[in-house]
Amino acid sequence: PVLWAVVNSFRDYEHTAVHGYLSPGGFTLDNYAQAWTQGEMPQYFLNSLIITVPAVLLTLFLSSCAAFVLSHHSRRFNLVMLAVFLAANLLPPQALLVPLFRLYTSIPLPYWISSSGSLYDSHLGIVLIHVAFQIGFCTFVLSNFMKALPTSLLEAARVDGATVFQQYWRVVLPLCRPSLAALATLLVTWVYNDFFWSLALLSSGDKLPITTALQNLQGSFFIDHNLLSAGSVLVALPTLVIFFLLQRHFVAGLTLGASKE
């Protein structure tokens, strides 16, 4: 299906309408130019960037902090806290839509942050909801990676006078680079491709992310599927670029700890 969409994105609709999609010929680049302008892609790409980058960075930072405490500082309620993090991921997002909508409309914000005066219809609200939903999974993964690190490293750091934050920032975090890269790849894909929360908690058209831009390529009575395929390819390109850039770290992060010497 992906290959079929890529091929049809380069084909003229009039040619395929007459000769069918299996016929040769009719290749053009006009679909991409039209999808870029008609779909208002630059504005939507910027909105997705505003949402995705802070959400991914904040999630990784908070989850790595929580994972460091849960893995290297023995506390009585560590297991309970980890269970709470995991239990939050079991709730379907649709079940939380109504209470979250009421909560967002009741929390006031300055008008220079949100034109609605609340968390509703603001990029900050979308960032926070992604952080809340993804932090549990990331904490669980990172805590497992951090538990595999030798405790002698932290003991040596404490002997040298390193504070708890210095142990986390200078010793543990650099060693977790493969796992952080793997999680960053997954988080970018999940947050960037989100459609549900953006559509439910954003009402201004100029704040919607790129996943909603494809709606502009569909008419009320007619859909140019070749044009829609070109728009879909453009929307998918950033996640593919991120994956190929972090592919080496992604594979290393997934296979770390898979074998024992």
C-alpha positions in Angstrom: 0.0 0.0 0.0 2.8 2.5 0.8 4.5 1.8 -2.6 1.2 2.1 -4.3 0.6 5.5 -2.7 4.1 6.7 -3.7 3.6 5.7 -7.3 0.2 7.2 -7.6 1.4 10.4 -6.0 3.4 11.0 -9.2 0.6 10.3 -11.6 -1.9 12.7 -13.2 -5.5 12.2 -12.1 -7.0 12.8 -15.6 -4.7 10.1 -17.0 -5.6 7.5 -14.3 -9.3 8.4 -14.6 -9.3 7.5 -18.3 -6.8 4.7 -18.5 -6.9 3.3 -15.0 -4.3 3.1 -12.2 -2.5 0.0 -13.8 -1.8 1.8 -17.1 1.7 3.1 -17.7 2.4 6.8 -18.2 0.8 10.0 -16.8 3.6 10.8 -14.5 3.9 14.4 -13.1 5.2 16.4 -10.2 2.3 18.8 -10.1 0.6 16.8 -7.4 3.3 17.7 -4.9 3.3 21.4 -5.8 -0.4 21.5 -5.5 -0.5 19.6 -2.2 2.1 21.9 -0.7 0.2 25.1 -1.6 -3.5 23.9 -1.4 -2.8 22.0 1.8 -1.0 25.0 3.4 1.7 22.6 4.4 4.3 25.2 5.8 1.9 26.5 8.5 0.9 23.0 9.5 4.5 21.8 9.6 5.4 24.7 11.9 2.5 23.8 14.2 3.6 20.2 14.4 7.1 21.4 15.1 5.9 23.6 17.9 4.0 20.6 19.5 6.4 17.8 18.8 9.8 19.2 19.8 8.8 20.4 23.3 6.7 17.3 24.0 9.6 14.9 23.1 12.3 16.9 25.0 10.1 17.4 28.1 9.0 13.7 28.1 12.5 12.4 27.8 13.8 14.7 30.6 11.1 14.0 33.1 11.0 10.3 32.4 14.8 10.0 32.7 14.7 11.8 36.0 12.0 9.5 37.3 13.8 6.4 36.0 17.0 7.5 37.7 15.3 7.7 41.0 13.4 4.5 40.6 16.4 2.5 39.5 19.3 3.8 41.6 17.7 5.1 44.8 16.0 2.4 46.8 12.7 3.6 48.2 9.8 1.8 49.8 7.3 2.9 47.1 9.4 2.5 44.0 7.5 -0.5 42.7 4.2 1.2 43.4 5.2 4.3 41.6 6.4 2.3 38.6 3.0 0.4 38.6 1.2 3.8 38.6 3.2 5.0 35.6 2.3 1.8 33.7 -1.3 1.8 34.8 -1.8 5.2 33.3 -1.0 3.8 29.9 -3.8 1.3 30.1 -6.5 4.0 30.0 -7.9 4.6 26.5 -7.6 8.3 25.5 -11.2 8.4 24.5 -12.3 7.7 28.1 -10.5 10.8 29.3 -11.7 13.2 26.7 -14.7 14.7 28.6 -12.9 15.3 31.9 -9.8 16.6 30.1 -12.0 19.0 28.1 -13.6 20.3 31.2 -10.2 20.6 33.0 -8.6 22.5 30.1 -11.5 25.0 29.8 -11.3 25.7 33.5 -7.5 26.4 33.8 -6.9 30.1 33.0 -3.9 31.1 30.9 -2.6 34.6 29.8 -4.0 35.6 26.4 -0.5 35.9 24.9 -0.2 32.1 25.4 -3.7 31.1 24.5 -6.3 33.2 22.6 -9.1 31.4 24.5 -7.7 32.3 27.9 -7.4 28.7 29.0 -5.4 25.5 28.2 -8.1 24.7 25.6 -7.1 25.7 22.1 -3.4 26.1 22.9 -0.3 24.3 21.8 0.8 24.2 25.5 -2.2 22.0 26.3 -1.4 19.6 23.5 2.2 19.4 24.6 1.2 18.6 28.2 -1.3 15.9 27.3 1.4 14.1 25.2 3.9 14.4 28.0 1.3 13.0 30.5 0.5 10.0 28.3 4.0 9.1 27.1 6.0 9.6 30.3 4.9 6.3 31.9 6.1 4.1 29.0 9.4 6.1 28.8 10.0 5.8 32.5 9.5 2.0 32.4 11.9 1.6 29.5 14.6 3.9 30.9 14.5 2.4 34.4 15.3 -1.0 32.9 18.2 0.4 31.0 19.5 2.3 34.1 19.2 -0.8 36.3 21.7 -2.5 34.0 24.4 0.1 34.6 27.1 -0.8 37.1 26.5 0.7 40.5 30.3 1.2 40.9 30.0 4.2 38.6 27.6 6.0 40.9 29.6 5.0 44.0 32.8 6.5 42.4 30.9 9.7 41.5 29.6 10.0 45.1 33.2 9.5 46.4 34.3 12.3 44.2 31.7 14.6 45.7 29.1 14.6 42.9 25.6 15.6 43.9 22.5 13.5 42.9 21.8 15.7 39.9 25.5 15.5 38.8 25.3 11.7 39.0 22.2 11.8 36.8 23.4 14.4 34.4 27.1 13.6 34.0 27.3 9.8 34.6 23.9 8.1 33.9 22.4 10.2 31.2 25.4 10.0 28.7 25.4 6.2 29.0 21.6 6.1 28.2 22.1 7.8 24.8 21.1 4.7 22.7 17.9 4.2 24.7 17.1 7.9 24.6 17.6 7.9 20.8 15.3 4.9 20.5 12.6 6.5 22.6 13.0 9.9 20.8 12.3 8.1 17.5 9.2 6.5 18.8 8.0 9.7 20.5 8.5 11.8 17.4 6.4 9.3 15.5 3.6 9.1 18.1 3.3 12.8 18.8 3.8 14.0 15.2 1.2 11.5 13.9 -1.4 12.4 16.6 -4.8 13.4 15.2 -7.2 12.7 18.1 -6.0 15.1 20.7 -5.3 17.9 18.3 -8.7 17.7 16.7 -10.4 17.5 20.1 -8.5 20.2 22.1 -7.8 22.7 19.3 -10.5 24.8 17.7 -8.5 27.4 15.8 -7.6 26.3 12.3 -4.3 28.1 12.3 -3.1 26.0 15.3 -3.8 22.5 13.9 -0.9 20.1 13.2 0.1 18.6 9.9 -2.1 15.5 10.3 -5.1 17.7 9.7 -3.7 19.3 6.6 -4.9 16.4 4.5 -8.4 17.5 5.1 -7.8 20.5 2.9 -7.0 18.2 0.0 -10.4 16.6 0.1 -13.5 18.2 -1.5 -17.1 17.8 -0.4 -18.1 15.8 -3.5 -14.8 14.9 -5.1 -11.4 13.5 -3.9 -8.3 13.4 -6.0 -6.6 10.3 -4.6 -3.4 11.0 -6.4 -3.2 14.5 -4.9 -4.1 13.0 -1.5 -1.3 10.4 -1.9 1.2 13.2 -2.6 0.1 15.0 0.5 0.4 11.8 2.5 4.0 11.3 1.3 4.9 14.9 2.3 3.4 14.4 5.7 5.3 11.2 6.3 8.7 12.5 5.2 9.8 14.1 8.5 9.3 10.9 10.5 11.2 8.9 7.9 14.1 11.4 8.0 14.2 11.2 11.8 14.2 7.4 11.7 17.1 7.2 9.2 19.1 9.8 11.1 18.7 7.9 14.4 18.6 4.4 12.9 21.9 3.3 14.4 21.1 4.5 17.9 17.5 3.2 17.5 18.7 -0.4 16.8 21.4 -0.1 19.5 18.8 1.0 22.0 16.4 -1.8 21.2 19.1 -4.5 21.3 20.9 -3.3 24.4 20.6 -5.9 27.1 19.2 -8.5 24.6 22.3 -10.7 25.1 24.6 -11.4 28.1 28.3 -12.1 28.0 
